[in-house]
Amino acid sequence: MTAALPRNAAPLSVPGLLLLPLLLLPLPIALSQKPMLPSPPAPTPTPQYLSRAECTRREHPVVTFQALSPWITIFSHPDVRDYSQLTLDLTRNELIVGARNFLFRLSLNNVSLIQATKWGPDDDTRRSCQSKGKTEVECQNYIRVLLVNKTEVITCGTNAFQPLCITREVGNMSSVLDRVNGVARCPYDPRHNSTAVVTESGELYAATVIDFSGRDPVIYRSLGGMPPLRTAQYNSKWLNEPHFISAYDVGLFTFFFLRENAVEHDCGKTVYSRVARVCKNDIGGRFLLEDTWTTFMKARLNCSRSGEIPFYYNELQSTFYLPEQDLIYGIFTTNVNSIAASAVCAFNLSSITQAFNGPFRSQENPRSTWLPTPNPISNFQCGTIDDGGGPNDGLTERSLQDAQRLYLMNDVVQPVSVDPLVMQDDVRFSRLVVDIVQGHDTLYHVMYIGTEYGTILKALATTNKSLQGCYLEEIQLFPAGVQEPILSLQILQSDRSLFVGLNNRVLKIPLERCSNYKTEMLCLEARDPYCGWDRKQRRCTTLEDSSNMSQWSQNITVCPLRNQITIGGFGPWAAWQQCSYDDGEGTSTCLCRSRECDNPPARCGGRNCEGPTIEVSNCSRNGGWTPWSSWGQCSTTCGTGFEMRQRSCNNPSPRHGGRVCVGPVRDERFCNEGVSCPQPIFWAPWGSWTKCSAECGGGVHSRVRSCENGNSCPGCALEYKACNLEACPEVKRNTPWTPWMPINMTQGGARQEQRMRYMCRAQLADPHELQIGRRKVETRFCPNDGTVACETDTLVEDLLRTPVVRVAGSDWSSWETWSACSQDCAKGYRTRKRTCTTPEGKAAPPACRGSPVEYQDCNSQACQVSGAWSCWSSWSQCSVPCGGGHYQRTRSCNNPSPGNGGDICIGLHTEEALCNTHTCDGGWMAWSLWSVCDNAGLQVRSRVCGAQGSVPCVGNSTEHRDCNEIPVILPASGFDKDQQCGAFTSLHLIATGVSCFLGAGLLSFLAYVYSQRFHKPSQESAVIHPTTPNHLNYKGNTTPKNEKYTPMEFKTLNKNNLLPDERSNFYPTPLQQTNMYTTTYYPTALGKYDYNRPDSSPSPCRTYNNS
């Protein structure tokens, strides 16, 4: 190996370095500067001299990792891998990330961590997984389903080959809402492809494998309100070793994109890309296709390069759905065992629907050919779940048989353009997202395509021939020489940001970087749809940041070209090797290493590498001193001086870490020691300043100096300077306060008092000149009853704060009007004020004698007290045990009682409610109270017959008694024990019985006639209503203010205990009259102050308790 020279080092005519392949020695000492090394025998050719054709080759621009680094925001977590699931939560401005054993919530602004939730398999599950032959890496929890559904997040993971799904709270991933088995929703093996989508109604549609071995693929619906359905089990014609790519909820259908082995291809094994769909309201078949899709269909997707023999890209790798345009973009590649080639095609939903409405392709038996079959329902529609029907209504055995065998469409879904939008050989695309950008003249679809090498291609989706297949730039996510697959891509169109999921981190990359283009030419030649040149601002901006649309221009007409001029960069240093070095003084054995200018090499006129290409170490040589030089000239011409001599450490010089010379570089000695110089005449330094002549108010001080070695020094020996120029401070002293002296007195005895003091001051310069200072006056107000301490009047204090200067002609103004009283009652006070003015009309409060404020008592009357009700008493017992009585409760106006003319309580002091309304024995209701005595001297009471049906009550409905007869119950001792009542014979007994029988018959007949004439009232009218109060009978067209009728209050009670029934709160229908009673509260007569005003607040005690 031959070491290379630095590009700008001059070659030496001495033997070169000979590198010996010996064992490297430790302690290398690298040469930091360019060593003067001999030139190699033959210089190594560099790639700078490329052909003109190579330098003019058209290549797309490349954004290196170093250039992209300032724009990238990175998130990573220690020991976490596989950031493969990225989901946007735009409501909370968050990015939800699923990685191995972890869930993260990140901010969309800077991917900073909001919450980290660990979700790994437990130890038993992990040990069970490893016992089945799986590795420790496989026996982890890999997140494979991460979907946001309103306020929930559906998360499913492999969980060490025991799939598990957990529904979590979207704002707190640690909050678990539900936990279900993950089988048929998530794969067992993290290497199995799967996809899932959740609908607005909460159904989860998953496409995965359902068994441990991965041999039972399924499209499965679960959760939500629809019955679970799946594809036919172990039927390779429905799904034949599929690789599921994506799923989308579009209208009434759910679409699945996948690639699988083509069952209709007869010539060997080949893979086709498919789109499958099912109806969201499919509920399965009966007998046939039970718990199985009856609306499953699939069609082939075509993405091929046109020509006489088309070139097909058969394997779908990734899709992206643009709902605004009804477009689905897809990445297609060749088979992994063939030459690498990739393409991007776009499909309209209308063309997919057209293929599903076309004929089917089927075969009669496994050995027959696949032939077109007419579609029984050419314009099939799912309908809606709310239609009361759907695709499953009226399913016959024939239609179920058709659904079982007709699922593969005959027509192929064609892309929007004849050729793919992008084609690239020798590379495989892996991921795809698309952004919609408004340009100056049109709307651009910008594709971001991830490759297997870890780069992102930025391309335009257009049918324009001059722009088709253009790469606007290639973004390198890793340093040179590092390659890593991209696990996931997610785009945030509103923020113009791209989120990239890698194995060990998440990147956020801005989609527009217009500030990179500093000139108009660079801005326009970038052909970037995001950027344009603003002629007013003279900078490259986005359309949103432009000053005016007319001042903003773009030039997206051709593909951008990469600048082929490359500045050279050094590659890594080679390993250290032993080498021989001959510098003319002998040959030394050293350690050498070299590097090449190949990272990148300079090309097409680019600047070459600058710096050494060889480093030498471990061939050190100790330095040696040269002889001393002769002594130099003495530093003085008279008097003692010094002289110097020097030597150098270059005999020989130290080399490659050799020891430097030990000792001083120069030597000094005294000279002219015997030659005396004449003494100079000069001023000695100034002495210190003397004390100032005055402590303040201005003084002087001085300093002196002396002339040394003579008296002919120029200048003055004495110097004066002013000092203590600041004014002398005043020394202030206050006299003691005078006693308080009354100056104003009210008729009630309240007074205003005043005291004063003086201030004396003297200058320090002349302490005998004392002057009378300003007078300090304080005023305070003292109530006459002595209950409150005297209060200082701050207004008077402010007025008297200035120095007392009497001005001739000053006088008080007239008193102002009295102020409002300080209290409405219980004695307050009021004030009035006046001002002191000078003859010039200026206010000068200290210039007048007397007080500027006067006080007076007011509102000495007592305060009114308005009455308030006490709380209601408890309900009394019912007045009678049967036949209709009443409860009663009261309250008093003593909380507090009204006083000093205050308002009395408003409202009722007594309330009553009916009770025990059931009839007594015999059908009669309870007797009423005895009436007052009438003119005949009789009292009357009555009762009502409450018997049900037509059976009359037995007995009288009224009863009379003499007011003058007061029944007296005499004690037993008042009777004469010997009194004889006469003999009672059997004849008397018979006569009495006959009379009673006849009387009872007569009463029964009268009761029957009475009941036939007067019908019993209905239950609706059984409620007792009060008679109209006398005060309602008024004259005139207006209602008297204080004589309005207060409506009665009704309260619903149950039959058993007459307490409020809570069921009335839930059933607004009329109450059942068989078990509900309505009681009536009778208001008392309204008094003068009992009018219930609308603005009066209800008593806080008035509550109805359900107890």
QUIFENLIN-V131838 format. One record per residue. N is the residue number from 1. RES is the residue in three letters. PHI is phi in whole degrees, -180 to 180 (999 if undefined). Layout:
BEGIN
n->[N N]
res->[RES RES]
phi->[PHI PHI]
END
This chain:
BEGIN
n->[1 2 3 4 5 6 7 8 9 10 11 12 13 14 15 16 17 18 19 20 21 22 23 24 25 26 27 28 29 30 31 32 33 34 35 36 37 38 39 40 41 42 43 44 45 46 47 48 49 50 51 52 53 54 55 56 57 58 59 60 61 62 63 64 65 66 67 68 69 70 71 72 73 74 75 76 77 78 79 80 81 82 83 84 85 86 87 88 89 90 91 92 93 94 95 96 97 98 99 100 101 102 103 104 105 106 107 108 109 110 111 112 113 114 115 116 117 118 119 120 121 122 123 124 125 126 127 128 129 130 131 132 133 134 135 136 137 138 139 140 141 142 143 144 145 146 147 148 149 150 151 152 153 154 155 156 157 158 159 160 161 162 163 164 165 166 167 168 169 170 171 172 173 174 175 176 177 178 179 180 181 182 183 184 185 186 187 188 189 190 191 192 193 194 195 196 197 198 199 200 201 202 203 204 205 206 207 208 209 210 211 212 213 214 215 216 217 218 219 220 221 222 223 224 225 226 227 228 229 230 231 232 233 234 235 236 237 238 239 240 241 242 243 244 245 246 247 248 249 250 251 252 253 254 255 256 257 258 259 260 261 262 263 264 265 266 267 268 269 270 271 272 273 274 275 276 277 278 279 280 281 282 283 284 285 286 287 288 289 290 291 292 293 294 295 296 297 298 299 300 301 302 303 304 305 306 307 308 309 310 311 312 313 314 315 316 317 318 319 320 321 322 323 324 325 326 327 328 329 330 331 332 333 334 335 336 337 338 339 340 341 342 343 344 345 346 347 348 349 350 351 352 353 354 355 356 357 358 359 360 361 362 363 364 365 366 367 368 369 370 371 372 373 374 375 376 377 378 379 380 381 382 383 384 385 386 387 388 389 390 391 392 393 394 395 396 397 398 399 400 401 402 403 404 405 406 407 408 409 410 411 412 413 414 415 416 417 418 419 420 421 422 423 424 425 426 427 428 429 430 431 432 433 434 435 436 437 438 439 440 441 442 443 444 445 446 447 448 449 450 451 452 453 454 455 456 457 458 459 460 461 462 463 464 465 466 467 468 469 470 471 472 473 474 475 476 477 478 479 480 481 482 483 484 485 486 487 488 489 490 491 492 493 494 495 496 497 498 499 500 501 502 503 504 505 506 507 508 509 510 511 512 513 514 515 516 517 518 519 520 521 522 523 524 525 526 527 528 529 530 531 532 533 534 535 536 537 538 539 540 541 542 543 544 545 546 547 548 549 550 551 552 553 554 555 556 557 558 559 560 561 562 563 564 565 566 567 568 569 570 571 572 573 574 575 576 577 578 579 580 581 582 583 584 585 586 587 588 589 590 591 592 593 594 595 596 597 598 599 600 601 602 603 604 605 606 607 608 609 610 611 612 613 614 615 616 617 618 619 620 621 622 623 624 625 626 627 628 629 630 631 632 633 634 635 636 637 638 639 640 641 642 643 644 645 646 647 648 649 650 651 652 653 654 655 656 657 658 659 660 661 662 663 664 665 666 667 668 669 670 671 672 673 674 675 676 677 678 679 680 681 682 683 684 685 686 687 688 689 690 691 692 693 694 695 696 697 698 699 700 701 702 703 704 705 706 707 708 709 710 711 712 713 714 715 716 717 718 719 720 721 722 723 724 725 726 727 728 729 730 731 732 733 734 735 736 737 738 739 740 741 742 743 744 745 746 747 748 749 750 751 752 753 754 755 756 757 758 759 760 761 762 763 764 765 766 767 768 769 770 771 772 773 774 775 776 777 778 779 780 781 782 783 784 785 786 787 788 789 790 791 792 793 794 795 796 797 798 799 800 801 802 803 804 805 806 807 808 809 810 811 812 813 814 815 816 817 818 819 820 821 822 823 824 825 826 827 828 829 830 831 832 833 834 835 836 837 838 839 840 841 842 843 844 845 846 847 848 849 850 851 852 853 854 855 856 857 858 859 860 861 862 863 864 865 866 867 868 869 870 871 872 873 874 875 876 877 878 879 880 881 882 883 884 885 886 887 888 889 890 891 892 893 894 895 896 897 898 899 900 901 902 903 904 905 906 907 908 909 910 911 912 913 914 915 916 917 918 919 920 921 922 923 924 925 926 927 928 929 930 931 932 933 934 935 936 937 938 939 940 941 942 943 944 945 946 947 948 949 950 951 952 953 954 955 956 957 958 959 960 961 962 963 964 965 966 967 968 969 970 971 972 973 974 975 976 977 978 979 980 981 982 983 984 985 986 987 988 989 990 991 992 993 994 995 996 997 998 999 1000 1001 1002 1003 1004 1005 1006 1007 1008 1009 1010 1011 1012 1013 1014 1015 1016 1017 1018 1019 1020 1021 1022 1023 1024 1025 1026 1027 1028 1029 1030 1031 1032 1033 1034 1035 1036 1037 1038 1039 1040 1041 1042 1043 1044 1045 1046 1047 1048 1049 1050 1051 1052 1053 1054 1055 1056 1057 1058 1059 1060 1061 1062 1063 1064 1065 1066 1067 1068 1069 1070 1071 1072 1073 1074 1075 1076 1077 1078 1079 1080 1081 1082 1083 1084 1085 1086 1087 1088 1089 1090 1091 1092 1093 1094 1095 1096 1097 1098 1099 1100 1101 1102 1103 1104 1105 1106 1107]
res->[MET THR ALA ALA LEU PRO ARG ASN ALA ALA PRO LEU SER VAL PRO GLY LEU LEU LEU LEU PRO LEU LEU LEU LEU PRO LEU PRO ILE ALA LEU SER GLN LYS PRO MET LEU PRO SER PRO PRO ALA PRO THR PRO THR PRO GLN TYR LEU SER ARG ALA GLU CYS THR ARG ARG GLU HIS PRO VAL VAL THR PHE GLN ALA LEU SER PRO TRP ILE THR ILE PHE SER HIS PRO ASP VAL ARG ASP TYR SER GLN LEU THR LEU ASP LEU THR ARG ASN GLU LEU ILE VAL GLY ALA ARG ASN PHE LEU PHE ARG LEU SER LEU ASN ASN VAL SER LEU ILE GLN ALA THR LYS TRP GLY PRO ASP ASP ASP THR ARG ARG SER CYS GLN SER LYS GLY LYS THR GLU VAL GLU CYS GLN ASN TYR ILE ARG VAL LEU LEU VAL ASN LYS THR GLU VAL ILE THR CYS GLY THR ASN ALA PHE GLN PRO LEU CYS ILE THR ARG GLU VAL GLY ASN MET SER SER VAL LEU ASP ARG VAL ASN GLY VAL ALA ARG CYS PRO TYR ASP PRO ARG HIS ASN SER THR ALA VAL VAL THR GLU SER GLY GLU LEU TYR ALA ALA THR VAL ILE ASP PHE SER GLY ARG ASP PRO VAL ILE TYR ARG SER LEU GLY GLY MET PRO PRO LEU ARG THR ALA GLN TYR ASN SER LYS TRP LEU ASN GLU PRO HIS PHE ILE SER ALA TYR ASP VAL GLY LEU PHE THR PHE PHE PHE LEU ARG GLU ASN ALA VAL GLU HIS ASP CYS GLY LYS THR VAL TYR SER ARG VAL ALA ARG VAL CYS LYS ASN ASP ILE GLY GLY ARG PHE LEU LEU GLU ASP THR TRP THR THR PHE MET LYS ALA ARG LEU ASN CYS SER ARG SER GLY GLU ILE PRO PHE TYR TYR ASN GLU LEU GLN SER THR PHE TYR LEU PRO GLU GLN ASP LEU ILE TYR GLY ILE PHE THR THR ASN VAL ASN SER ILE ALA ALA SER ALA VAL CYS ALA PHE ASN LEU SER SER ILE THR GLN ALA PHE ASN GLY PRO PHE ARG SER GLN GLU ASN PRO ARG SER THR TRP LEU PRO THR PRO ASN PRO ILE SER ASN PHE GLN CYS GLY THR ILE ASP ASP GLY GLY GLY PRO ASN ASP GLY LEU THR GLU ARG SER LEU GLN ASP ALA GLN ARG LEU TYR LEU MET ASN ASP VAL VAL GLN PRO VAL SER VAL ASP PRO LEU VAL MET GLN ASP ASP VAL ARG PHE SER ARG LEU VAL VAL ASP ILE VAL GLN GLY HIS ASP THR LEU TYR HIS VAL MET TYR ILE GLY THR GLU TYR GLY THR ILE LEU LYS ALA LEU ALA THR THR ASN LYS SER LEU GLN GLY CYS TYR LEU GLU GLU ILE GLN LEU PHE PRO ALA GLY VAL GLN GLU PRO ILE LEU SER LEU GLN ILE LEU GLN SER ASP ARG SER LEU PHE VAL GLY LEU ASN ASN ARG VAL LEU LYS ILE PRO LEU GLU ARG CYS SER ASN TYR LYS THR GLU MET LEU CYS LEU GLU ALA ARG ASP PRO TYR CYS GLY TRP ASP ARG LYS GLN ARG ARG CYS THR THR LEU GLU ASP SER SER ASN MET SER GLN TRP SER GLN ASN ILE THR VAL CYS PRO LEU ARG ASN GLN ILE THR ILE GLY GLY PHE GLY PRO TRP ALA ALA TRP GLN GLN CYS SER TYR ASP ASP GLY GLU GLY THR SER THR CYS LEU CYS ARG SER ARG GLU CYS ASP ASN PRO PRO ALA ARG CYS GLY GLY ARG ASN CYS GLU GLY PRO THR ILE GLU VAL SER ASN CYS SER ARG ASN GLY GLY TRP THR PRO TRP SER SER TRP GLY GLN CYS SER THR THR CYS GLY THR GLY PHE GLU MET ARG GLN ARG SER CYS ASN ASN PRO SER PRO ARG HIS GLY GLY ARG VAL CYS VAL GLY PRO VAL ARG ASP GLU ARG PHE CYS ASN GLU GLY VAL SER CYS PRO GLN PRO ILE PHE TRP ALA PRO TRP GLY SER TRP THR LYS CYS SER ALA GLU CYS GLY GLY GLY VAL HIS SER ARG VAL ARG SER CYS GLU ASN GLY ASN SER CYS PRO GLY CYS ALA LEU GLU TYR LYS ALA CYS ASN LEU GLU ALA CYS PRO GLU VAL LYS ARG ASN THR PRO TRP THR PRO TRP MET PRO ILE ASN MET THR GLN GLY GLY ALA ARG GLN GLU GLN ARG MET ARG TYR MET CYS ARG ALA GLN LEU ALA ASP PRO HIS GLU LEU GLN ILE GLY ARG ARG LYS VAL GLU THR ARG PHE CYS PRO ASN ASP GLY THR VAL ALA CYS GLU THR ASP THR LEU VAL GLU ASP LEU LEU ARG THR PRO VAL VAL ARG VAL ALA GLY SER ASP TRP SER SER TRP GLU THR TRP SER ALA CYS SER GLN ASP CYS ALA LYS GLY TYR ARG THR ARG LYS ARG THR CYS THR THR PRO GLU GLY LYS ALA ALA PRO PRO ALA CYS ARG GLY SER PRO VAL GLU TYR GLN ASP CYS ASN SER GLN ALA CYS GLN VAL SER GLY ALA TRP SER CYS TRP SER SER TRP SER GLN CYS SER VAL PRO CYS GLY GLY GLY HIS TYR GLN ARG THR ARG SER CYS ASN ASN PRO SER PRO GLY ASN GLY GLY ASP ILE CYS ILE GLY LEU HIS THR GLU GLU ALA LEU CYS ASN THR HIS THR CYS ASP GLY GLY TRP MET ALA TRP SER LEU TRP SER VAL CYS ASP ASN ALA GLY LEU GLN VAL ARG SER ARG VAL CYS GLY ALA GLN GLY SER VAL PRO CYS VAL GLY ASN SER THR GLU HIS ARG ASP CYS ASN GLU ILE PRO VAL ILE LEU PRO ALA SER GLY PHE ASP LYS ASP GLN GLN CYS GLY ALA PHE THR SER LEU HIS LEU ILE ALA THR GLY VAL SER CYS PHE LEU GLY ALA GLY LEU LEU SER PHE LEU ALA TYR VAL TYR SER GLN ARG PHE HIS LYS PRO SER GLN GLU SER ALA VAL ILE HIS PRO THR THR PRO ASN HIS LEU ASN TYR LYS GLY ASN THR THR PRO LYS ASN GLU LYS TYR THR PRO MET GLU PHE LYS THR LEU ASN LYS ASN ASN LEU LEU PRO ASP GLU ARG SER ASN PHE TYR PRO THR PRO LEU GLN GLN THR ASN MET TYR THR THR THR TYR TYR PRO THR ALA LEU GLY LYS TYR ASP TYR ASN ARG PRO ASP SER SER PRO SER PRO CYS ARG THR TYR ASN ASN SER]
phi->[999 -111 -76 -99 -81 -61 -64 -111 -90 -79 -71 -106 -89 -135 -55 -86 -83 -112 -83 -104 -77 -109 -67 -70 -98 -75 58 -75 -118 -79 -85 -85 -110 -69 -76 -83 -106 -69 -75 -72 -64 -138 -65 -74 -67 -110 -81 -69 -92 -81 -70 -64 -65 -69 -74 -103 -69 -83 -132 -79 -65 -127 -99 -72 -61 -65 -72 -85 -55 -63 -93 -86 -114 -120 -124 -149 -135 -56 63 -108 -130 62 -83 -99 -117 -124 -135 -92 -117 -69 -63 -106 57 -132 -111 -99 -121 -111 -129 -69 67 -145 -125 -128 -115 -119 -76 -70 -73 -141 47 -79 -76 -102 -153 -121 -122 -83 -143 -115 -70 -75 -64 -66 -64 -66 -66 -63 -65 -69 -69 -91 92 -89 -80 -66 -66 -71 -85 -123 -104 -99 -72 -125 -131 -145 -129 -95 -126 61 -100 -125 -125 -92 -122 -130 -136 -68 51 56 64 -134 -54 -143 -120 -131 -94 -121 -77 -65 -88 -150 -66 -79 -85 -92 -97 -158 -139 -133 -65 -91 -64 73 -118 -148 -73 -74 -93 -64 -85 -78 -72 -156 -153 -156 -148 -114 -89 -64 -84 99 -78 -103 -105 -125 -123 -161 -108 -105 -123 -64 -81 79 -101 -119 -73 -155 -109 -128 -112 -149 60 66 -103 -94 -69 -68 -134 -147 -77 -61 -81 53 -116 -68 -75 -77 -138 -118 49 -80 -119 -79 -106 -159 -144 -138 -97 -127 63 -90 -117 -118 -102 -126 -112 -156 -128 -154 -70 -75 -76 -86 -88 -93 -101 81 -93 -144 -110 -117 -92 -129 -125 -118 -146 -138 -82 -72 -102 -68 -117 88 -96 -118 69 -87 56 -69 59 -132 -60 -105 -120 -72 -140 -147 -140 -84 -101 -107 -136 -146 -90 -70 160 -61 -120 -61 -106 -97 -102 -90 -105 -74 -114 -160 -135 -147 -105 -105 -65 -66 -109 54 -118 -124 -91 -139 -98 -124 -133 -81 -64 -64 -91 -111 -64 -68 -158 -139 -153 -123 -124 -122 -130 -84 -63 -66 -70 -66 -63 -62 -66 -72 -86 -84 -72 -92 -125 -146 -132 -71 -147 -60 -98 -87 -84 -75 -126 -64 -131 -58 -82 -62 -128 -69 -117 -66 -130 -73 77 -125 -66 -81 -73 80 -150 144 -70 -97 -72 71 -69 -102 -62 -66 -67 -70 -66 -65 -65 -77 -112 -109 -142 -98 -80 -78 -80 -98 -75 -96 -76 -73 -127 -64 -102 -60 -67 -139 -133 -149 -95 64 -154 -117 -79 -129 -134 -151 -136 -133 -118 -106 -124 -85 -92 -69 -119 -154 -102 -108 -103 -104 -99 -116 -112 -87 -108 -71 -92 90 -113 -122 -95 -103 -137 -96 -96 -150 -94 -66 -62 -74 -115 -67 81 -74 -102 -69 -170 -119 -98 -95 -87 -133 -63 -59 90 -108 -130 -156 -70 -90 -85 -160 -129 -141 -114 -113 -68 -68 -103 53 -131 -121 -106 -120 -98 -115 -67 -127 -169 -121 -112 -117 -122 -69 -79 -116 -135 -65 -68 -68 -93 -84 -118 -65 -65 -65 -66 -76 -76 -70 54 -89 -61 -75 -118 -155 -93 -93 -70 -78 -82 56 -156 -88 -135 -81 -64 -68 -91 -74 -75 -158 -62 -73 -94 -112 -133 -133 -144 -99 -119 -134 -73 -71 -114 -81 -71 -76 -70 -123 -83 -67 -140 -71 -84 -70 -67 -76 -69 -67 -138 -75 -147 -104 -131 -119 -109 90 -105 141 -101 -119 -96 -130 -110 -131 -145 -137 -145 -114 -89 -137 -137 -88 -75 -67 -149 52 86 -72 -68 -78 -67 -117 135 -72 -102 -134 -123 -121 -151 58 -132 -75 -140 -74 -81 -136 -77 -84 -64 -64 -78 -70 -68 -85 -71 -67 -77 -133 -94 -145 77 -73 -130 -144 -131 -135 -136 -133 -150 -127 -94 -138 -132 -87 -80 -67 -141 52 88 -71 -71 -79 -69 -106 127 -74 -81 -133 -130 -126 -152 -76 -147 54 -72 -92 -98 -88 -106 -61 -75 -84 -98 -159 -74 -75 -60 -60 -77 -77 -70 -75 -69 -66 -72 -138 -74 -160 77 99 -149 -136 -141 -141 -146 -133 -144 -122 -94 -88 60 153 -134 -107 -70 -72 104 -102 -91 -123 -137 -109 -157 -69 -149 48 -77 -69 -68 -70 -74 -85 -102 -108 -138 -102 -78 -66 -69 -76 -64 -67 -129 -69 -125 -142 -139 -90 -66 -81 105 -70 -142 -117 -113 -148 -139 -151 -151 -118 -118 -111 -138 -148 -73 -66 -68 -141 -72 -84 -87 -87 -127 -75 -87 -77 -92 -104 -120 -122 -127 -142 -112 -121 -65 -77 -89 74 -77 -123 -66 -64 -112 -78 -82 -68 -65 -66 -61 -66 -68 -98 -78 -82 -60 -79 -130 -78 -115 -63 90 -76 -155 -76 -82 -67 -65 -77 -69 -66 -78 -66 -68 -72 -140 -79 -160 63 65 -119 -145 -133 -131 -143 -130 -146 -122 -103 -123 -86 -59 -80 90 -92 -77 -145 -54 -74 -77 -112 -92 115 -97 -82 -131 -130 -115 -154 -72 -159 50 -84 -69 -71 -82 -72 -124 -85 -74 -144 -70 -81 -71 -64 -75 -69 -66 -75 -70 -65 -72 -137 -80 -159 82 96 -120 -152 -87 -152 -143 -135 -151 -125 -93 -139 -132 -92 -79 -68 -157 56 82 -73 -68 -83 -71 -105 126 -92 -102 -140 -132 -129 -143 -68 -159 48 -83 -72 -73 -85 -62 92 93 -80 -81 -69 -65 -76 -72 -66 -77 -71 -69 -90 -66 -84 80 -117 -113 -127 -137 -140 -145 -116 -83 -111 -70 -87 78 -98 -77 -77 -82 -98 124 -87 -91 -132 -149 -118 -152 -78 -66 -81 -90 -104 -63 -123 -95 -87 -71 -62 -71 -79 -90 -83 -66 -93 -68 -99 -90 92 -86 -113 -95 -68 -64 -61 -66 -66 -63 -63 -64 -63 -62 -63 -62 -64 -62 -65 -64 -62 -64 -63 -66 -64 -66 -65 -62 -66 -70 -72 -81 -113 -74 -72 -67 -70 -68 -65 -96 -75 -70 -81 -107 -74 -72 -68 -62 -61 -75 -82 -86 -114 -106 94 -95 -116 -91 -58 -59 -102 -126 -84 -77 -84 -62 -74 -102 -111 -140 -82 -125 -86 -74 -75 -126 58 -105 -56 -94 -70 -66 -66 -75 -106 -118 -76 -72 -57 -71 -67 -79 -79 -133 -128 -126 -114 -102 -119 -96 -98 -76 -76 -62 -77 -90 -66 -111 -91 -69 -86 -72 -62 -87 -77 -87 -67 -66 -69 -88 -82 -136 -113 -100 -84 -143]
END
